Amino acid sequence: MISRSLVRAAASLVTALALSGCATIELDSAVTPVPGPTPAPQIVAPATPVSAEQKRLAAMFGGAYAFPPAETYINTVLGKLAAAGDKPAQAYKVTILNSPVVNAFALPSGDLFVTRGLLALANDTSELAAVMAHEIGHVTAGHAQLRAETEKNHALVVNATKRLLPGERSQQITEVNQRTFANFSRLQEFEADQIGVRNTAAAGYDPYGAARFLTSLGRSITLRAALFNQREADQPDLMSTHPSTPERIARATAAARQIGAPGIGDAGRNDYLAAIDGIDFGDSPADGVIRGRRFSHPRFGFTFDAPDGFVLENTPQAVLGVADGGAQALRFDSVHVDTGTALDAYLQSGWIEGLLPASIQSTAINGLPAATATARSGEWSFRVAVIQLGADVYRLIFAARDLPTTLDQQYSASINTFRRMSTAEAAKLRALRIKVIAAAAGDTAQDMARRMASADRPLDQFLLLNGLEKSGPLEAGQKYKIVEE
């Protein structure tokens, strides 16, 4: 039911960023690389055609993203890592994915994937190298095959205990088995960490880049939690298949110290920033974009404004929003409804709990057929609207613990902002982009933050994107990332 989904969204919206698959890098202790000359750069690529699994995974993250400067540079770095790795004959290829989510993963074939969101967060070549070296570690260690076998055995144990043992005892054994599997997965991550740190250093890059990137990753999780007024999701969990970020940072630093003191290896900051200058940032217009409180979808031709105080998140399933410390929430999505179904009848078809039939009103919103209603379920009250646009019905649902007249009026005003976009208006909506600029004498972080196109906490966003711990004066001539229209 939508009401349960919306309550969950209000409680844990920040988990939309949870890094699925093998997310970024987690570093453990590493051995010092064998001294020797740095291998010559080479770009390597799998000879096999694109598989259905590759296509499926790419589609989950917006498909491939074409940005030649970054593609060329990343594959050059990958060539160095491959030549310095444990299996230099293994072929690799990296694909950039069109997603603002920070993620990276690999297939046993040697196909690596990094999102443009990860590229925007990284600050130098060594940070990127650490991510890819970790993924190479998964490939060379055969982790995917080992994981598949362990998952198979795990499923057999779970099924057997459910058939043979009473409920409570079966649940206890299942939980122990789940913790064992999670611990196995974390050990795989640490093994890939060790391989990754060694590989990064052997390729000539700064091994401390891993700790720097993980620090930025942890800060991004904290900032998102603050934006949505939620408890940080990155807490120790025995059921988690990945170690916590603080644990990763500590192990990354320890691993780098085993190789040498800070200052060894190439960080490659300027070359990296040049490669990502102009890359898209945030939502893709093809999936709809958020600008402050406004959500617009140029491909489907509509826009609406959330009430004051709402922070919005565009997920693959819906646009979610929270306000007032989670005491208010919204969900916006679309469904296909059978032709000829009246909107007031659709409201009563059972997809939302606690609907009050007497509150249903058929209406028009900016020339579009619509129906509105209220609902109550548990401690939550709802203002609901369904709007017909073409072959789709769009559902805008607000939730609050209390729904006084003033708040209901705000929700109704927001619903009434839903409208068609003109062709010219839609054409103007472009993705935000990373812009690399040099600081002038006297520039401060606050000055740069005023140039940021991102609306929510621009100073914090600027500091995060540039790996800066605090605001204040900037180094004249040093290059920094901002977000621009």
Secondary structure, 3 states (H helix, E strand, C coil): CHHHHHHHHHHHHHHHHCCCCCCCCCCCCCCCCCCCCCCCCCCCCCCCCCCHHHHHHHHHCCCECCCHHHHHHHHHHHHHHHHHCCCCCCCCEEEEECCCCCCEEECCCCEEEEEHHHHHHCCCHHHHHHHHHHHHHHHHCCHHHHHHHHHHHHHHHHHHHHHHCCHHHHHHHHHHHHHHHHHHHHHHHHHHHHHHHHHHHHCCECCCHHHHHHHHHHHHHHHHHHHCCCCCCCCCCCCCCCCCHHHHHHHHHHHHHHHCCCCCCECCHHHHHHHHCCCEECCCHHHCEEECCEEEECCCCEEEECCCCCEEEECCCCEEEEEHHHCEEEEEEEEECCCCCCHHHHHCCCCCCCECHHHCEEEEECCEEEEEEEEEECCEEEEEEEEEECCEEEEEEEEECCCCHHHHHHHHHHHCCCEECCHHHHHHCCCEEEEEEECCCCCEHHHHHCCCCCCCCHHHHHHHHCCCCCCCECCCCCEEEEEEC
